[in-house]
Amino acid sequence: MNVISKWIRAGSRLAARPSGGPEPGSEDVRTALFHCPSCETVYIAEDKDVCRGCDHPVEQVPATLTRFR
């Protein structure tokens, strides 16, 4: 499974919530995708600097995904 497929699967689980939004009682938090070019791991987080798996710097994935076309 490639990186984008993993991200899409994670997003579909979030969209399956009854309201399609945050869980009841949680604050509205803005998250972003972060990609580790070294080990191909993708994170969904508010902020991320270093890959947990290999300690390499991560890059924020642009919202438009133009770089990945």
Biopython code that builds the backbone (N, CA, C, O; Angstrom):
import numpy as np
from Bio.PDB.StructureBuilder import StructureBuilder

atoms = [
    (1, "MET", "N", (0.858, -1.177, 0.000)),
    (1, "MET", "CA", (0.000, 0.000, 0.000)),
    (1, "MET", "C", (0.898, 1.232, 0.000)),
    (1, "MET", "O", (1.834, 1.318, 0.795)),
    (2, "ASN", "N", (0.623, 2.176, -0.877)),
    (2, "ASN", "CA", (1.475, 3.361, -0.937)),
    (2, "ASN", "C", (1.045, 4.417, 0.076)),
    (2, "ASN", "O", (0.014, 4.284, 0.734)),
    (3, "VAL", "N", (1.843, 5.453, 0.187)),
    (3, "VAL", "CA", (1.638, 6.498, 1.183)),
    (3, "VAL", "C", (0.283, 7.173, 1.034)),
    (3, "VAL", "O", (-0.424, 7.355, 2.025)),
    (4, "ILE", "N", (-0.087, 7.544, -0.173)),
    (4, "ILE", "CA", (-1.363, 8.231, -0.392)),
    (4, "ILE", "C", (-2.533, 7.314, -0.046)),
    (4, "ILE", "O", (-3.527, 7.778, 0.512)),
    (5, "SER", "N", (-2.439, 6.033, -0.362)),
    (5, "SER", "CA", (-3.511, 5.093, -0.014)),
    (5, "SER", "C", (-3.710, 5.023, 1.489)),
    (5, "SER", "O", (-4.844, 4.970, 1.964)),
    (6, "LYS", "N", (-2.606, 5.021, 2.251)),
    (6, "LYS", "CA", (-2.712, 5.000, 3.714)),
    (6, "LYS", "C", (-3.416, 6.250, 4.206)),
    (6, "LYS", "O", (-4.256, 6.179, 5.104)),
    (7, "TRP", "N", (-3.079, 7.405, 3.621)),
    (7, "TRP", "CA", (-3.691, 8.659, 4.033)),
    (7, "TRP", "C", (-5.183, 8.663, 3.713)),
    (7, "TRP", "O", (-5.992, 9.101, 4.531)),
    (8, "ILE", "N", (-5.548, 8.180, 2.537)),
    (8, "ILE", "CA", (-6.957, 8.139, 2.142)),
    (8, "ILE", "C", (-7.736, 7.219, 3.068)),
    (8, "ILE", "O", (-8.853, 7.552, 3.464)),
    (9, "ARG", "N", (-7.171, 6.068, 3.423)),
    (9, "ARG", "CA", (-7.852, 5.149, 4.346)),
    (9, "ARG", "C", (-8.064, 5.803, 5.699)),
    (9, "ARG", "O", (-9.128, 5.648, 6.299)),
    (10, "ALA", "N", (-7.063, 6.539, 6.196)),
    (10, "ALA", "CA", (-7.200, 7.226, 7.479)),
    (10, "ALA", "C", (-8.289, 8.285, 7.397)),
    (10, "ALA", "O", (-9.076, 8.430, 8.332)),
    (11, "GLY", "N", (-8.349, 9.026, 6.300)),
    (11, "GLY", "CA", (-9.371, 10.052, 6.124)),
    (11, "GLY", "C", (-10.768, 9.477, 6.034)),
    (11, "GLY", "O", (-11.719, 10.091, 6.518)),
    (12, "SER", "N", (-10.912, 8.305, 5.422)),
    (12, "SER", "CA", (-12.240, 7.706, 5.308)),
    (12, "SER", "C", (-12.747, 7.248, 6.664)),
    (12, "SER", "O", (-13.954, 7.263, 6.906)),
    (13, "ARG", "N", (-11.845, 6.840, 7.555)),
    (13, "ARG", "CA", (-12.276, 6.470, 8.907)),
    (13, "ARG", "C", (-12.790, 7.698, 9.642)),
    (13, "ARG", "O", (-13.774, 7.609, 10.377)),
    (14, "LEU", "N", (-12.137, 8.850, 9.456)),
    (14, "LEU", "CA", (-12.595, 10.079, 10.092)),
    (14, "LEU", "C", (-13.935, 10.527, 9.524)),
    (14, "LEU", "O", (-14.795, 11.001, 10.266)),
    (15, "ALA", "N", (-14.117, 10.382, 8.218)),
    (15, "ALA", "CA", (-15.362, 10.795, 7.570)),
    (15, "ALA", "C", (-16.530, 9.913, 7.974)),
    (15, "ALA", "O", (-17.684, 10.312, 7.813)),
    (16, "ALA", "N", (-16.258, 8.731, 8.490)),
    (16, "ALA", "CA", (-17.320, 7.806, 8.876)),
    (16, "ALA", "C", (-18.002, 8.204, 10.183)),
    (16, "ALA", "O", (-19.006, 7.598, 10.557)),
    (17, "ARG", "N", (-17.487, 9.192, 10.871)),
    (17, "ARG", "CA", (-18.143, 9.656, 12.092)),
    (17, "ARG", "C", (-19.517, 10.204, 11.741)),
    (17, "ARG", "O", (-19.697, 10.765, 10.660)),
    (18, "PRO", "N", (-20.496, 10.051, 12.638)),
    (18, "PRO", "CA", (-21.862, 10.485, 12.329)),
    (18, "PRO", "C", (-21.970, 11.934, 11.858)),
    (18, "PRO", "O", (-22.712, 12.217, 10.918)),
    (19, "SER", "N", (-21.252, 12.845, 12.485)),
    (19, "SER", "CA", (-21.358, 14.247, 12.087)),
    (19, "SER", "C", (-20.342, 14.622, 11.024)),
    (19, "SER", "O", (-20.429, 15.695, 10.426)),
    (20, "GLY", "N", (-19.367, 13.729, 10.782)),
    (20, "GLY", "CA", (-18.311, 14.040, 9.842)),
    (20, "GLY", "C", (-17.293, 15.011, 10.409)),
    (20, "GLY", "O", (-16.362, 15.407, 9.708)),
    (21, "GLY", "N", (-17.453, 15.404, 11.666)),
    (21, "GLY", "CA", (-16.544, 16.357, 12.296)),
    (21, "GLY", "C", (-15.818, 15.746, 13.464)),
    (21, "GLY", "O", (-15.717, 14.524, 13.573)),
    (22, "PRO", "N", (-15.315, 16.582, 14.332)),
    (22, "PRO", "CA", (-14.570, 16.089, 15.480)),
    (22, "PRO", "C", (-15.455, 15.306, 16.436)),
    (22, "PRO", "O", (-16.678, 15.445, 16.427)),
    (23, "GLU", "N", (-14.828, 14.489, 17.251)),
    (23, "GLU", "CA", (-15.577, 13.714, 18.227)),
    (23, "GLU", "C", (-16.240, 14.659, 19.213)),
    (23, "GLU", "O", (-15.721, 15.743, 19.479)),
    (24, "PRO", "N", (-17.390, 14.257, 19.762)),
    (24, "PRO", "CA", (-18.071, 15.103, 20.741)),
    (24, "PRO", "C", (-17.148, 15.443, 21.908)),
    (24, "PRO", "O", (-16.451, 14.575, 22.433)),
    (25, "GLY", "N", (-17.151, 16.700, 22.303)),
    (25, "GLY", "CA", (-16.344, 17.147, 23.421)),
    (25, "GLY", "C", (-14.919, 17.517, 23.055)),
    (25, "GLY", "O", (-14.185, 18.026, 23.902)),
    (26, "SER", "N", (-14.511, 17.278, 21.829)),
    (26, "SER", "CA", (-13.141, 17.627, 21.440)),
    (26, "SER", "C", (-13.123, 19.018, 20.821)),
    (26, "SER", "O", (-14.124, 19.492, 20.285)),
    (27, "GLU", "N", (-11.966, 19.656, 20.908)),
    (27, "GLU", "CA", (-11.819, 20.974, 20.302)),
    (27, "GLU", "C", (-11.565, 20.818, 18.808)),
    (27, "GLU", "O", (-11.091, 19.775, 18.359)),
    (28, "ASP", "N", (-11.878, 21.850, 18.045)),
    (28, "ASP", "CA", (-11.592, 21.840, 16.609)),
    (28, "ASP", "C", (-10.097, 22.085, 16.422)),
    (28, "ASP", "O", (-9.614, 23.198, 16.629)),
    (29, "VAL", "N", (-9.370, 21.045, 16.030)),
    (29, "VAL", "CA", (-7.922, 21.111, 15.895)),
    (29, "VAL", "C", (-7.551, 21.036, 14.416)),
    (29, "VAL", "O", (-8.065, 20.188, 13.687)),
    (30, "ARG", "N", (-6.665, 21.917, 13.978)),
    (30, "ARG", "CA", (-6.204, 21.903, 12.586)),
    (30, "ARG", "C", (-4.954, 21.041, 12.498)),
    (30, "ARG", "O", (-3.951, 21.311, 13.158)),
    (31, "THR", "N", (-5.026, 20.008, 11.684)),
    (31, "THR", "CA", (-3.891, 19.119, 11.498)),
    (31, "THR", "C", (-3.403, 19.191, 10.054)),
    (31, "THR", "O", (-4.075, 19.737, 9.180)),
    (32, "ALA", "N", (-2.243, 18.640, 9.831)),
    (32, "ALA", "CA", (-1.653, 18.611, 8.498)),
    (32, "ALA", "C", (-0.980, 17.263, 8.296)),
    (32, "ALA", "O", (-0.772, 16.507, 9.245)),
    (33, "LEU", "N", (-0.644, 16.975, 7.047)),
    (33, "LEU", "CA", (0.108, 15.765, 6.726)),
    (33, "LEU", "C", (1.591, 16.103, 6.704)),
    (33, "LEU", "O", (1.998, 17.143, 6.187)),
    (34, "PHE", "N", (2.391, 15.208, 7.274)),
    (34, "PHE", "CA", (3.838, 15.344, 7.262)),
    (34, "PHE", "C", (4.419, 14.054, 6.706)),
    (34, "PHE", "O", (3.995, 12.963, 7.086)),
    (35, "HIS", "N", (5.391, 14.179, 5.803)),
    (35, "HIS", "CA", (5.964, 13.032, 5.099)),
    (35, "HIS", "C", (7.456, 12.936, 5.389)),
    (35, "HIS", "O", (8.171, 13.936, 5.326)),
    (36, "CYS", "N", (7.928, 11.725, 5.710)),
    (36, "CYS", "CA", (9.357, 11.492, 5.885)),
    (36, "CYS", "C", (9.904, 10.940, 4.570)),
    (36, "CYS", "O", (9.568, 9.816, 4.196)),
    (37, "PRO", "N", (10.732, 11.698, 3.865)),
    (37, "PRO", "CA", (11.262, 11.218, 2.594)),
    (37, "PRO", "C", (12.244, 10.059, 2.757)),
    (37, "PRO", "O", (12.521, 9.343, 1.795)),
    (38, "SER", "N", (12.765, 9.873, 3.951)),
    (38, "SER", "CA", (13.734, 8.808, 4.179)),
    (38, "SER", "C", (13.073, 7.431, 4.274)),
    (38, "SER", "O", (13.524, 6.480, 3.636)),
    (39, "CYS", "N", (12.002, 7.324, 5.073)),
    (39, "CYS", "CA", (11.367, 6.011, 5.270)),
    (39, "CYS", "C", (9.938, 5.943, 4.735)),
    (39, "CYS", "O", (9.269, 4.922, 4.896)),
    (40, "GLU", "N", (9.457, 7.030, 4.093)),
    (40, "GLU", "CA", (8.133, 7.079, 3.461)),
    (40, "GLU", "C", (6.969, 7.031, 4.453)),
    (40, "GLU", "O", (5.847, 6.712, 4.059)),
    (41, "THR", "N", (7.207, 7.338, 5.721)),
    (41, "THR", "CA", (6.138, 7.372, 6.712)),
    (41, "THR", "C", (5.387, 8.692, 6.592)),
    (41, "THR", "O", (5.990, 9.739, 6.353)),
    (42, "VAL", "N", (4.065, 8.637, 6.760)),
    (42, "VAL", "CA", (3.226, 9.837, 6.729)),
    (42, "VAL", "C", (2.550, 9.986, 8.084)),
    (42, "VAL", "O", (2.027, 9.020, 8.640)),
    (43, "TYR", "N", (2.566, 11.199, 8.602)),
    (43, "TYR", "CA", (1.947, 11.503, 9.885)),
    (43, "TYR", "C", (0.825, 12.509, 9.679)),
    (43, "TYR", "O", (0.898, 13.364, 8.796)),
    (44, "ILE", "N", (-0.209, 12.400, 10.498)),
    (44, "ILE", "CA", (-1.247, 13.423, 10.597)),
    (44, "ILE", "C", (-1.058, 14.038, 11.973)),
    (44, "ILE", "O", (-1.242, 13.365, 12.988)),
    (45, "ALA", "N", (-0.691, 15.317, 12.012)),
    (45, "ALA", "CA", (-0.378, 15.953, 13.287)),
    (45, "ALA", "C", (-0.595, 17.457, 13.192)),
    (45, "ALA", "O", (-0.709, 18.019, 12.103)),
    (46, "GLU", "N", (-0.650, 18.098, 14.361)),
    (46, "GLU", "CA", (-0.717, 19.555, 14.401)),
    (46, "GLU", "C", (0.622, 20.148, 13.986)),
    (46, "GLU", "O", (0.672, 21.138, 13.257)),
    (47, "ASP", "N", (1.701, 19.539, 14.453)),
    (47, "ASP", "CA", (3.042, 20.005, 14.146)),
    (47, "ASP", "C", (3.983, 18.813, 14.266)),
    (47, "ASP", "O", (3.819, 17.991, 15.168)),
    (48, "LYS", "N", (4.952, 18.705, 13.387)),
    (48, "LYS", "CA", (5.882, 17.570, 13.396)),
    (48, "LYS", "C", (7.186, 18.028, 12.780)),
    (48, "LYS", "O", (7.185, 18.650, 11.717)),
    (49, "ASP", "N", (8.303, 17.728, 13.432)),
    (49, "ASP", "CA", (9.616, 18.117, 12.920)),
    (49, "ASP", "C", (10.461, 16.923, 12.500)),
    (49, "ASP", "O", (11.163, 16.977, 11.490)),
    (50, "VAL", "N", (10.393, 15.836, 13.283)),
    (50, "VAL", "CA", (11.279, 14.695, 13.082)),
    (50, "VAL", "C", (10.471, 13.405, 13.033)),
    (50, "VAL", "O", (9.506, 13.241, 13.780)),
    (51, "CYS", "N", (10.864, 12.494, 12.156)),
    (51, "CYS", "CA", (10.208, 11.193, 12.035)),
    (51, "CYS", "C", (10.467, 10.363, 13.291)),
    (51, "CYS", "O", (11.603, 10.264, 13.756)),
    (52, "ARG", "N", (9.432, 9.784, 13.821)),
    (52, "ARG", "CA", (9.541, 8.956, 15.010)),
    (52, "ARG", "C", (10.299, 7.662, 14.714)),
    (52, "ARG", "O", (10.958, 7.119, 15.601)),
    (53, "GLY", "N", (10.214, 7.163, 13.476)),
    (53, "GLY", "CA", (10.827, 5.889, 13.127)),
    (53, "GLY", "C", (12.306, 5.960, 12.808)),
    (53, "GLY", "O", (13.058, 5.049, 13.154)),
    (54, "CYS", "N", (12.743, 7.047, 12.141)),
    (54, "CYS", "CA", (14.145, 7.087, 11.697)),
    (54, "CYS", "C", (14.878, 8.371, 12.100)),
    (54, "CYS", "O", (16.051, 8.537, 11.763)),
    (55, "ASP", "N", (14.212, 9.275, 12.809)),
    (55, "ASP", "CA", (14.804, 10.528, 13.298)),
    (55, "ASP", "C", (15.260, 11.490, 12.199)),
    (55, "ASP", "O", (16.082, 12.368, 12.461)),
    (56, "HIS", "N", (14.747, 11.343, 10.984)),
    (56, "HIS", "CA", (15.048, 12.288, 9.904)),
    (56, "HIS", "C", (14.000, 13.403, 9.909)),
    (56, "HIS", "O", (12.880, 13.192, 10.372)),
    (57, "PRO", "N", (14.349, 14.579, 9.402)),
    (57, "PRO", "CA", (13.370, 15.670, 9.314)),
    (57, "PRO", "C", (12.207, 15.292, 8.388)),
    (57, "PRO", "O", (12.398, 14.620, 7.374)),
    (58, "VAL", "N", (11.012, 15.732, 8.752)),
    (58, "VAL", "CA", (9.832, 15.492, 7.923)),
    (58, "VAL", "C", (9.473, 16.774, 7.192)),
    (58, "VAL", "O", (9.879, 17.865, 7.592)),
    (59, "GLU", "N", (8.700, 16.632, 6.109)),
    (59, "GLU", "CA", (8.240, 17.769, 5.314)),
    (59, "GLU", "C", (6.723, 17.822, 5.379)),
    (59, "GLU", "O", (6.061, 16.785, 5.318)),
    (60, "GLN", "N", (6.165, 19.025, 5.503)),
    (60, "GLN", "CA", (4.714, 19.157, 5.464)),
    (60, "GLN", "C", (4.244, 18.959, 4.029)),
    (60, "GLN", "O", (4.791, 19.552, 3.099)),
    (61, "VAL", "N", (3.229, 18.122, 3.859)),
    (61, "VAL", "CA", (2.676, 17.851, 2.532)),
    (61, "VAL", "C", (1.784, 19.022, 2.144)),
    (61, "VAL", "O", (0.901, 19.392, 2.917)),
    (62, "PRO", "N", (1.985, 19.617, 0.972)),
    (62, "PRO", "CA", (1.141, 20.734, 0.554)),
    (62, "PRO", "C", (-0.321, 20.300, 0.414)),
    (62, "PRO", "O", (-0.607, 19.169, 0.022)),
    (63, "ALA", "N", (-1.220, 21.194, 0.732)),
    (63, "ALA", "CA", (-2.649, 20.876, 0.684)),
    (63, "ALA", "C", (-3.111, 20.516, -0.719)),
    (63, "ALA", "O", (-4.086, 19.780, -0.871)),
    (64, "THR", "N", (-2.444, 21.012, -1.736)),
    (64, "THR", "CA", (-2.873, 20.750, -3.114)),
    (64, "THR", "C", (-2.231, 19.510, -3.718)),
    (64, "THR", "O", (-2.661, 19.053, -4.777)),
    (65, "LEU", "N", (-1.218, 18.958, -3.071)),
    (65, "LEU", "CA", (-0.502, 17.775, -3.550)),
    (65, "LEU", "C", (0.120, 17.977, -4.927)),
    (65, "LEU", "O", (0.344, 16.999, -5.640)),
    (66, "THR", "N", (0.403, 19.208, -5.321)),
    (66, "THR", "CA", (0.983, 19.457, -6.642)),
    (66, "THR", "C", (2.361, 18.824, -6.789)),
    (66, "THR", "O", (2.750, 18.447, -7.894)),
    (67, "ARG", "N", (3.084, 18.706, -5.721)),
    (67, "ARG", "CA", (4.418, 18.116, -5.774)),
    (67, "ARG", "C", (4.366, 16.628, -6.117)),
    (67, "ARG", "O", (5.331, 16.093, -6.662)),
    (68, "PHE", "N", (3.282, 15.966, -5.815)),
    (68, "PHE", "CA", (3.169, 14.526, -5.980)),
    (68, "PHE", "C", (2.526, 14.115, -7.296)),
    (68, "PHE", "O", (2.281, 12.927, -7.502)),
    (69, "ARG", "N", (2.252, 15.033, -8.172)),
    (69, "ARG", "CA", (1.624, 14.692, -9.451)),
    (69, "ARG", "C", (2.610, 14.119, -10.411)),
    (69, "ARG", "O", (2.248, 13.777, -11.537)),
]
sb = StructureBuilder()
sb.init_structure("model")
sb.init_model(0)
sb.init_chain("A")
sb.init_seg("    ")
for serial, (resi, resn, name, xyz) in enumerate(atoms, 1):
    if name == "N":
        sb.init_residue(resn, " ", resi, " ")
    sb.init_atom(name, np.array(xyz, "f"), 0.0, 1.0, " ", f" {name:<3s}", serial, name[0])
structure = sb.get_structure()
